[in-house]
Amino acid sequence: MHLSVKFLLLALAGSAAVAAQAADTDSLVKYRRNLMDANGGLMGMSNLILQNKAGDKAQLAAAAKELASLNKGIAALFPKGSASPDSDALPEVWSKRADFERLAKEAETKSAAFAKAPSAASFKDLSEACKSCHKDYRK
Amino acid sequence: MAGLGKLLLAVCTVAVLPVGPVWAEPIADRGELVFRMAGCENCHTDREHGGARLAGGRKLATPLGTFYTPNITPDPTTGIGRWSEADFRRALREGVGPDGRQYYPSFPYTSYARMSDADIQALWTYLHAQPAVVKANKSHELPWYLNFRPLLVIWKWLFFSPGAYQPEAGKSASWNRGAYLVQGAGHCAECHTPRNQLGGFKKGMELAGSLNGPDGLVVPNITPDRQYGIGSWSKSDLADYLGTGNRPDGDCAGSLMAELIDNGLKYLPKTDLEAIADYVTSVPASSNPARKAGKAGGKKRQQEDY
């Protein structure tokens, strides 16, 4: 095979790999958006139940359990190179990684505590954890 | 038996108490309350770089240039330690420094002008009781034609209306309190009302959201429009949000609004937050679609953008 054809094939393979990578990031951004939307739905439900506005305690326990499960390992959903114009993640997610991971862990801990004993107080702790991370790391 | 009765009564009383979100303990000191409402600490502290509280240096990127906030600690040389209370009042009311220098409206005197004398005095007392920090101010980075401050007199003539808030007759005390807080110390419009190319507020679009917020952020429409604003929020939803950061859809405040809540709004008495909600839910609904470019749009996505 002629050398230039070989180079052409290599270049094609390379661009296919880049496209695959981009597609993965696209799916990952959609995935974490959906996860955060689910978190939001569960938090909104919990808040209404805790304020006695709607819902019931059985659903509170279910929502809290689900939150604890979804919030395990949040930081891993934001690997290097997964920034995107479709994402609300700020560049600080990667440039201040240690602090971001600390806050993500905090959300995990508070979610677990909320699942263990769902109450207005543990809900507040969890929502504070969400907010403290969204303050610096989300647009 | 009487004991059991009392116990039952106690249990029932607890059971019927209104259950609400857990609020922070409101603050008693008037100066601190004004300080919290005005959000002074947010802009005048360079939190990102671990700067000292109120010593300034925070970067504010705007479409007109980059501003660096000044030191407002009582340090006599780099802060406002040598100012008089009259100097302070003039800065807030007229946007003019003690040396006669015109301030850029990145300092929201355009809103602070609405504050009452009593609140300005209380804020002055509070600020002067804070620790002094020596930290020199950093110059703004502006295009050359904006460095000539006397031009700001023309800007003021066009876009600034001085004067403390005047209560509106025929509105409730709570509504007037809310309007006072929103238009004055709270300076909500500074980010939430869209601006024209000269940086003046667009007429008739109070709180209708902006695509050119500070640091390039999209600032949401918070008028009662059901599609583009927060028309689906009840008054108590809004008051709860301001006190806790929890939105009715379960998402939470982020970015600059989270800072405002954490450093300020959550410390306000619940009656003040309800007053703000009374007022904000009464402004004219606007269908200004303040949302990020490139987003799919639609009601759901748009509401998630803040």
Boltz contact constraints between the chains, C-beta under 6 A:
constraints:
  - contact:
      token1: [A, 40]
      token2: [B, 249]
      max_distance: 6.0
  - contact:
      token1: [A, 40]
      token2: [B, 250]
      max_distance: 6.0
  - contact:
      token1: [A, 40]
      token2: [B, 251]
      max_distance: 6.0
  - contact:
      token1: [A, 41]
      token2: [B, 250]
      max_distance: 6.0
  - contact:
      token1: [A, 43]
      token2: [B, 250]
      max_distance: 6.0
  - contact:
      token1: [A, 44]
      token2: [B, 249]
      max_distance: 6.0
  - contact:
      token1: [A, 44]
      token2: [B, 250]
      max_distance: 6.0
  - contact:
      token1: [A, 47]
      token2: [B, 246]
      max_distance: 6.0
  - contact:
      token1: [A, 51]
      token2: [B, 19]
      max_distance: 6.0
  - contact:
      token1: [A, 51]
      token2: [B, 20]
      max_distance: 6.0
  - contact:
      token1: [A, 52]
      token2: [B, 19]
      max_distance: 6.0
  - contact:
      token1: [A, 85]
      token2: [B, 294]
      max_distance: 6.0
  - contact:
      token1: [A, 120]
      token2: [B, 22]
      max_distance: 6.0
  - contact:
      token1: [A, 124]
      token2: [B, 22]
      max_distance: 6.0
  - contact:
      token1: [A, 127]
      token2: [B, 246]
      max_distance: 6.0
  - contact:
      token1: [A, 127]
      token2: [B, 252]
      max_distance: 6.0
  - contact:
      token1: [A, 130]
      token2: [B, 252]
      max_distance: 6.0
  - contact:
      token1: [A, 131]
      token2: [B, 245]
      max_distance: 6.0
  - contact:
      token1: [A, 131]
      token2: [B, 252]
      max_distance: 6.0
  - contact:
      token1: [A, 131]
      token2: [B, 253]
      max_distance: 6.0
  - contact:
      token1: [A, 131]
      token2: [B, 258]
      max_distance: 6.0
  - contact:
      token1: [A, 134]
      token2: [B, 252]
      max_distance: 6.0
  - contact:
      token1: [A, 134]
      token2: [B, 254]
      max_distance: 6.0
  - contact:
      token1: [A, 134]
      token2: [B, 258]
      max_distance: 6.0
  - contact:
      token1: [A, 135]
      token2: [B, 258]
      max_distance: 6.0
  - contact:
      token1: [A, 138]
      token2: [B, 254]
      max_distance: 6.0
